[in-house]
């Protein structure tokens, strides 16, 4: 058994991106109806929906309504790509996304590192790649 280095390095078990969105209802609908996430939890204050936790398999995304305190023209999604790994057939996922009214930013394609992936862009400009992962 290999000994761990000391001091111990950081070891994470999951990652949950929290995305601030311009229109929570539109983003919720897009993640649910186009990509296929389900709503796992809603965050409300005085009956006003402020955020949701969306889930797809073992992955959660948090979506939160922008309060626009930093301005309404603040760009979102710039310089960030979320890379998700799936065991599902990427070509079938691409077809399902299109059937549900979604558009692909990148059609499924093989990558030099052995993965096959597609890309979509959410309503706020966040780019999401969905990949089979590296095949050995």
MIVORO-498594 format. One record per residue: residue number from 1; residue in one letter; x, y, z of N, C-alpha, C, O in turn. Coordinates in Angstrom, 3 decimals. Example, Ala and Ser with C-alpha at 12.3 -4.5 7.8 and 13.67 -1.06 7.14 Angstrom:
     n   res       n_px       n_py       n_pz      ca_px      ca_py      ca_pz       c_px       c_py       c_pz       o_px       o_py       o_pz
     1     a     13.190     -5.690      7.800     12.300     -4.500      7.800     13.200     -3.300      7.800     14.236     -3.319      8.465
     2     s     12.850     -2.250      7.080     13.670     -1.060      7.140     12.900      0.030      7.870     13.409      1.138      8.039
# end
This chain:
     n   res       n_px       n_py       n_pz      ca_px      ca_py      ca_pz       c_px       c_py       c_pz       o_px       o_py       o_pz
     1     x      0.841     -1.178      0.000      0.000      0.000      0.000      0.884      1.239      0.000      1.852      1.329      0.755
     2     x      0.537      2.186     -0.855      1.322      3.409     -0.982      1.003      4.361      0.174     -0.161      4.599      0.497
     3     x      2.057      4.896      0.785      1.858      5.840      1.898      1.473      7.199      1.359      1.936      7.615      0.298
     4     x      0.629      7.880      2.091      0.227      9.235      1.714      1.291     10.224      2.133      1.942     10.082      3.167
     5     x      1.442     11.230      1.293      2.375     12.295      1.627      1.850     13.084      2.809      0.643     13.211      3.014
     6     x      2.768     13.599      3.567      2.397     14.445      4.701      3.021     15.816      4.500      4.176     15.860      4.077
     7     x      2.389     16.894      4.753      0.994     16.908      5.147      0.103     16.437      4.003      0.449     16.553      2.827
     8     x     -1.026     15.913      4.377     -1.959     15.350      3.413     -2.426     16.408      2.420     -2.690     17.546      2.808
     9     x     -2.530     16.044      1.145     -3.021     16.961      0.131     -4.552     16.943      0.126     -5.175     16.023      0.656
    10     x     -5.127     17.946     -0.465     -6.582     18.050     -0.570     -7.136     16.901     -1.393     -6.606     16.584     -2.458
    11     x     -8.202     16.273     -0.903     -8.893     15.211     -1.624    -10.379     15.528     -1.598    -10.988     15.561     -0.529
    12     x    -10.967     15.760     -2.762    -12.379     16.105     -2.877    -13.175     14.905     -3.370    -12.627     14.017     -4.024
    13     x    -14.449     14.879     -3.061    -15.317     13.789     -3.521    -16.314     14.220     -4.578    -16.802     13.384     -5.339
    14     x    -16.625     15.498     -4.643    -17.536     15.972     -5.671    -17.360     17.472     -5.836    -16.675     18.124     -5.048
    15     x    -17.978     17.996     -6.851    -17.937     19.417     -7.134    -19.338     19.846     -7.551    -19.968     19.177     -8.370
    16     x    -19.829     20.943     -7.005    -21.156     21.430     -7.341    -21.031     22.898     -7.750    -20.939     23.769     -6.886
    17     x    -21.028     23.184     -9.054    -20.941     24.579     -9.469    -22.202     25.339     -9.073    -23.310     24.806     -9.137
    18     x    -22.017     26.580     -8.666    -23.121     27.477     -8.342    -23.098     28.596     -9.368    -22.174     29.410     -9.381
    19     x    -24.097     28.641    -10.221    -24.142     29.596    -11.310    -25.179     30.671    -11.015    -26.327     30.365    -10.694
    20     x    -24.772     31.924    -11.125    -25.696     33.039    -10.999    -26.291     33.293    -12.373    -25.559     33.450    -13.350
    21     x    -27.620     33.335    -12.453    -28.308     33.436    -13.743    -29.182     34.681    -13.799    -29.619     35.198    -12.771
    22     x    -29.429     35.154    -15.021    -30.248     36.351    -15.217    -31.730     36.089    -15.017    -32.443     36.928    -14.466
    23     x    -32.200     34.923    -15.462    -33.619     34.590    -15.395    -33.729     33.156    -14.885    -33.606     32.198    -15.649
    24     x    -33.962     33.028    -13.587    -33.962     31.707    -12.957    -34.987     30.772    -13.584    -34.691     29.598    -13.810
    25     x    -36.182     31.267    -13.868    -37.222     30.402    -14.452    -36.778     29.866    -15.815    -36.980     28.689    -16.116
    26     x    -36.179     30.722    -16.633    -35.716     30.291    -17.960    -34.567     29.293    -17.844    -34.527     28.300    -18.571
    27     x    -33.637     29.556    -16.932    -32.513     28.634    -16.757    -32.973     27.295    -16.201    -32.528     26.244    -16.664
    28     x    -33.850     27.322    -15.224    -34.396     26.087    -14.655    -35.046     25.266    -15.762    -34.804     24.065    -15.874
    29     x    -35.871     25.915    -16.578    -36.542     25.207    -17.670    -35.532     24.623    -18.657    -35.712     23.500    -19.128
    30     x    -34.476     25.368    -18.975    -33.480     24.890    -19.933    -32.739     23.672    -19.384    -32.599     22.665    -20.079
    31     x    -32.268     23.758    -18.150    -31.541     22.622    -17.564    -32.446     21.401    -17.419    -32.004     20.270    -17.628
    32     x    -33.698     21.624    -17.066    -34.641     20.514    -16.881    -35.132     19.971    -18.221    -35.027     18.773    -18.481
    33     x    -35.666     20.847    -19.071    -36.378     20.408    -20.268    -35.478     20.142    -21.463    -35.831     19.339    -22.326
    34     x    -34.331     20.792    -21.535    -33.425     20.592    -22.670    -32.332     19.583    -22.325    -32.105     18.633    -23.074
    35     x    -31.650     19.790    -21.183    -30.560     18.876    -20.837    -31.031     17.616    -20.127    -30.431     16.555    -20.296
    36     x    -32.095     17.713    -19.336    -32.599     16.528    -18.651    -32.269     16.448    -17.173    -32.418     15.385    -16.571
    37     x    -31.818     17.557    -16.563    -31.640     17.599    -15.111    -33.013     17.507    -14.442    -34.040     17.748    -15.077
    38     x    -33.019     17.158    -13.162    -34.257     17.236    -12.387    -34.054     18.236    -11.251    -32.936     18.454    -10.784
    39     x    -35.156     18.834    -10.822    -35.098     19.778     -9.707    -35.038     18.962     -8.423    -35.978     18.234     -8.104
    40     x    -33.947     19.080     -7.691    -33.767     18.329     -6.451    -34.219     19.135     -5.240    -34.683     18.573     -4.248
    41     x    -34.079     20.462     -5.326    -34.405     21.309     -4.179    -34.636     22.733     -4.665    -33.962     23.205     -5.581
    42     x    -35.587     23.404     -4.047    -35.844     24.810     -4.345    -35.506     25.645     -3.125    -35.725     25.219     -1.991
    43     x    -34.973     26.831     -3.361    -34.641     27.762     -2.283    -35.534     28.985     -2.448    -35.447     29.710     -3.439
    44     x    -36.394     29.198     -1.454    -37.383     30.276     -1.531    -37.250     31.204     -0.338    -36.813     30.812      0.744
    45     x    -37.636     32.424     -0.570    -37.772     33.390      0.514    -39.116     34.081      0.289    -39.342     34.722     -0.737
    46     x    -40.003     33.931      1.277    -41.334     34.531      1.189    -42.012     34.188     -0.123    -42.525     35.069     -0.813
    47     x    -42.015     32.915     -0.465    -42.645     32.377     -1.680    -41.992     32.811     -2.989    -42.521     32.523     -4.063
    48     x    -40.866     33.492     -2.920    -40.141     33.896     -4.122    -39.000     32.914     -4.360    -38.169     32.699     -3.478
    49     x    -38.959     32.322     -5.538    -37.912     31.366     -5.879    -36.605     32.113     -6.125    -36.517     32.940     -7.032
    50     x    -35.586     31.815     -5.308    -34.281     32.476     -5.416    -33.205     31.559     -5.989    -32.192     32.034     -6.504
    51     x    -33.421     30.247     -5.901    -32.422     29.318     -6.400    -32.953     27.903     -6.444    -33.981     27.584     -5.846
    52     x    -32.238     27.067     -7.156    -32.590     25.648     -7.251    -31.310     24.820     -7.268    -30.253     25.275     -7.705
    53     x    -31.440     23.606     -6.783    -30.382     22.610     -6.941    -30.900     21.623     -7.968    -31.909     20.949     -7.760
    54     x    -30.184     21.554     -9.084    -30.541     20.639    -10.164    -29.620     19.431    -10.064    -28.458     19.560     -9.676
    55     x    -30.134     18.267    -10.411    -29.310     17.066    -10.332    -29.438     16.241    -11.609    -30.505     16.158    -12.217
    56     x    -28.325     15.640    -11.993    -28.263     14.733    -13.139    -27.287     13.631    -12.755    -26.075     13.845    -12.726
    57     x    -27.817     12.462    -12.463    -26.951     11.390    -11.987    -26.340     11.784    -10.659    -27.058     12.135     -9.723
    58     x    -25.018     11.731    -10.568    -24.311     12.053     -9.322    -23.860     13.513     -9.265    -23.141     13.900     -8.344
    59     x    -24.274     14.323    -10.238    -23.815     15.710    -10.335    -24.945     16.673    -10.007    -26.075     16.513    -10.469
    60     x    -24.614     17.684     -9.195    -25.563     18.748     -8.861    -25.041     20.076     -9.388    -23.838     20.334     -9.368
    61     x    -25.950     20.908     -9.856    -25.671     22.298    -10.207    -26.587     23.151     -9.349    -27.759     22.820     -9.173
    62     x    -26.066     24.240     -8.817    -26.896     25.230     -8.147    -27.115     26.383     -9.116    -26.170     26.870     -9.736
    63     x    -28.364     26.815     -9.243    -28.695     27.980    -10.050    -29.292     29.012     -9.120    -30.230     28.710     -8.381
    64     x    -28.768     30.221     -9.144    -29.266     31.280     -8.288    -29.622     32.515     -9.096    -28.896     32.910    -10.008
    65     x    -30.746     33.115     -8.748    -31.190     34.325     -9.424    -30.261     35.481     -9.096    -30.006     35.770     -7.927
    66     x    -29.758     36.140    -10.128    -28.915     37.324     -9.941    -29.765     38.423     -9.315    -30.900     38.651     -9.735
    67     x    -29.215     39.104     -8.309    -29.934     40.243     -7.719    -29.578     41.536     -8.439    -30.110     42.596     -8.110
    68     x    -28.689     41.459     -9.411    -28.258     42.563    -10.259    -27.602     43.699     -9.483    -27.543     44.828     -9.971
    69     x    -27.106     43.411     -8.274    -26.393     44.419     -7.484    -25.113     44.877     -8.180    -24.643     45.990     -7.945
    70     x    -24.550     44.026     -9.032    -23.332     44.375     -9.774    -23.657     44.852    -11.185    -22.764     44.941    -12.027
    71     x    -24.918     45.158    -11.450    -25.352     45.654    -12.753    -26.036     44.586    -13.573    -25.747     43.396    -13.443
    72     x    -26.946     45.028    -14.420    -27.708     44.102    -15.266    -26.931     43.639    -16.492    -27.309     42.655    -17.129
    73     x    -25.858     44.330    -16.825    -25.114     43.974    -18.025    -23.881     43.124    -17.726    -23.031     42.930    -18.595
    74     x    -23.786     42.624    -16.508    -22.633     41.792    -16.125    -22.636     40.502    -16.942    -23.636     39.785    -16.979
    75     x    -21.519     40.214    -17.592    -21.408     39.000    -18.410    -21.227     37.787    -17.518    -20.502     37.822    -16.524
    76     x    -21.890     36.734    -17.891    -21.780     35.471    -17.170    -21.214     34.422    -18.122    -21.335     34.548    -19.341
    77     x    -20.611     33.411    -17.572    -20.136     32.307    -18.389    -18.855     32.569    -19.158    -18.362     31.669    -19.838
    78     x    -18.301     33.769    -19.074    -17.098     34.101    -19.827    -15.892     33.425    -19.166    -15.665     33.559    -17.964
    79     x    -15.140     32.708    -19.972    -13.910     32.101    -19.471    -14.110     30.858    -18.626    -13.191     30.436    -17.923
    80     x    -15.290     30.265    -18.680    -15.562     29.078    -17.872    -16.206     28.012    -18.740    -17.158     28.286    -19.471
    81     x    -15.687     26.810    -18.658    -16.310     25.652    -19.311    -16.467     24.581    -18.246    -15.513     24.247    -17.544
    82     x    -17.669     24.048    -18.130    -17.930     22.937    -17.216    -17.824     21.657    -18.031    -18.461     21.525    -19.076
    83     x    -17.025     20.723    -17.556    -16.746     19.492    -18.287    -17.331     18.329    -17.496    -16.835     17.997    -16.419
    84     x    -18.374     17.714    -18.019    -19.080     16.631    -17.337    -18.811     15.305    -18.042    -18.773     15.239    -19.271
    85     x    -18.628     14.269    -17.262    -18.366     12.927    -17.783    -19.631     12.081    -17.610    -20.285     12.129    -16.568
    86     x    -19.958     11.317    -18.635    -21.131     10.448    -18.589    -20.782      9.058    -19.101    -19.825      8.885    -19.856
    87     x    -21.551      8.089    -18.692    -21.449      6.739    -19.235    -22.436      6.533    -20.379    -22.464      5.473    -21.003
    88     x    -23.241      7.552    -20.647    -24.253      7.460    -21.697    -23.643      7.696    -23.075    -22.532      8.211    -23.200
    89     x    -24.380      7.315    -24.091    -23.969      7.510    -25.474    -24.125      8.993    -25.819    -25.238      9.518    -25.791
    90     x    -23.033      9.666    -26.141    -23.037     11.099    -26.408    -23.869     11.433    -27.649    -24.525     12.474    -27.692
    91     x    -23.844     10.565    -28.650    -24.632     10.816    -29.865    -26.130     10.756    -29.568    -26.903     11.551    -30.102
    92     x    -26.534      9.820    -28.724    -27.942      9.743    -28.328    -28.337     10.950    -27.486    -29.444     11.470    -27.628
    93     x    -27.435     11.401    -26.605    -27.707     12.609    -25.820    -27.868     13.815    -26.735    -28.771     14.629    -26.537
    94     x    -27.006     13.935    -27.726    -27.089     15.055    -28.668    -28.434     15.049    -29.388    -29.073     16.093    -29.525
    95     x    -28.859     13.885    -29.842    -30.145     13.778    -30.536    -31.296     14.161    -29.602    -32.224     14.857    -30.014
    96     x    -31.238     13.710    -28.347    -32.301     14.027    -27.386    -32.341     15.525    -27.084    -33.419     16.110    -26.982
    97     x    -31.174     16.143    -26.940    -31.122     17.587    -26.688    -31.771     18.344    -27.846    -32.549     19.272    -27.626
    98     x    -31.453     17.949    -29.072    -32.038     18.599    -30.245    -33.547     18.368    -30.313    -34.304     19.285    -30.631
    99     x    -33.981     17.142    -30.014    -35.421     16.832    -30.033    -36.191     17.682    -29.029    -37.361     17.997    -29.244
   100     x    -35.532     18.054    -27.929    -36.183     18.859    -26.894    -36.001     20.357    -27.145    -36.300     21.170    -26.270
   101     x    -35.518     20.728    -28.324    -35.414     22.135    -28.692    -34.083     22.774    -28.396    -33.930     23.981    -28.583
   102     x    -33.112     22.005    -27.940    -31.796     22.559    -27.637    -30.918     22.648    -28.865    -31.162     21.993    -29.878
   103     x    -29.901     23.465    -28.756    -28.917     23.608    -29.822    -27.550     23.208    -29.276    -27.210     23.483    -28.126
   104     x    -26.795     22.562    -30.123    -25.440     22.176    -29.731    -24.462     23.251    -30.181    -24.556     23.754    -31.300
   105     x    -23.531     23.600    -29.315    -22.438     24.489    -29.683    -21.359     23.689    -30.393    -20.567     24.235    -31.162
   106     x    -21.339     22.379    -30.125    -20.398     21.463    -30.786    -21.087     20.124    -30.931    -21.527     19.533    -29.945
   107     x    -21.178     19.654    -32.142    -21.714     18.321    -32.405    -20.796     17.283    -31.767    -19.623     17.569    -31.525
   108     x    -21.302     16.094    -31.492    -20.433     15.049    -30.935    -19.223     14.816    -31.836    -19.334     14.716    -33.058
   109     x    -18.070     14.734    -31.186    -16.853     14.464    -31.956    -15.850     13.727    -31.089    -15.828     13.862    -29.865
   110     x    -15.022     12.945    -31.762    -13.950     12.236    -31.091    -12.811     13.206    -30.817    -12.491     14.057    -31.647
   111     x    -12.203     13.067    -29.644    -11.093     13.915    -29.254     -9.798     13.105    -29.294     -9.827     11.885    -29.134
   112     x     -8.670     13.770    -29.505     -7.385     13.054    -29.592     -7.027     12.283    -28.323     -6.244     11.335    -28.380
   113     x     -7.588     12.677    -27.178     -7.260     11.997    -25.917     -8.178     10.802    -25.650     -8.130     10.210    -24.572
   114     x     -9.021     10.444    -26.640     -9.806      9.229    -26.530    -11.237      9.423    -26.083    -11.964      8.440    -25.942
   115     x    -11.665     10.636    -25.857    -13.042     10.900    -25.441    -13.901     11.240    -26.660    -13.388     11.567    -27.730
   116     x    -15.193     11.157    -26.476    -16.163     11.671    -27.455    -17.033     12.645    -26.682    -17.553     12.308    -25.619
   117     x    -17.194     13.854    -27.210    -17.953     14.844    -26.453    -18.779     15.760    -27.343    -18.606     15.822    -28.560
   118     x    -19.682     16.465    -26.679    -20.505     17.492    -27.309    -20.447     18.714    -26.406    -19.964     18.633    -25.277
   119     x    -20.938     19.843    -26.898    -20.980     21.045    -26.067    -22.293     21.778    -26.290    -22.834     21.810    -27.395
   120     x    -22.789     22.363    -25.209    -23.976     23.209    -25.236    -23.632     24.507    -24.500    -22.662     24.572    -23.745
   121     x    -24.442     25.531    -24.736    -24.285     26.802    -24.045    -25.622     27.131    -23.397    -26.653     27.177    -24.068
   122     x    -25.595     27.362    -22.080    -26.849     27.647    -21.372    -27.312     29.078    -21.655    -26.588     29.837    -22.299
   123     x    -28.497     29.457    -21.191    -29.029     30.789    -21.501    -28.147     31.960    -21.055    -28.308     33.068    -21.567
   124     x    -27.226     31.746    -20.121    -26.356     32.814    -19.645    -24.943     32.740    -20.215    -24.070     33.514    -19.823
   125     x    -24.721     31.812    -21.135    -23.417     31.724    -21.770    -22.444     30.756    -21.131    -21.285     30.697    -21.539
   126     x    -22.886     29.991    -20.132    -22.015     28.973    -19.540    -21.913     27.798    -20.510    -22.931     27.252    -20.936
   127     x    -20.695     27.410    -20.855    -20.454     26.314    -21.787    -20.320     25.025    -20.991    -19.588     24.954    -20.004
   128     x    -21.044     24.009    -21.445    -20.995     22.695    -20.795    -20.618     21.663    -21.844    -21.319     21.492    -22.842
   129     x    -19.500     20.973    -21.609    -19.122     19.850    -22.446    -19.558     18.577    -21.737    -19.357     18.418    -20.533
   130     x    -20.153     17.679    -22.502    -20.560     16.379    -21.953    -19.758     15.336    -22.722    -19.809     15.269    -23.950
   131     x    -19.018     14.526    -21.972    -18.013     13.650    -22.557    -18.121     12.221    -22.021    -18.603     11.976    -20.915
   132     x    -17.658     11.304    -22.843    -17.556      9.916    -22.404    -16.350      9.716    -21.500    -16.203      8.665    -20.877
   133     x    -15.493     10.716    -21.427    -14.265     10.566    -20.654    -13.186      9.929    -21.517    -13.430      9.578    -22.672
   134     x    -12.030      9.788    -20.968    -10.910      9.233    -21.714    -11.058      7.726    -21.797    -11.278      7.048    -20.794
   135     x    -10.936      7.230    -22.983    -11.005      5.776    -23.199     -9.588      5.256    -23.334     -8.765      5.843    -24.037
   136     x     -9.315      4.178    -22.674     -7.958      3.669    -22.692     -7.786      2.544    -23.584     -6.682      2.011    -23.698
# end
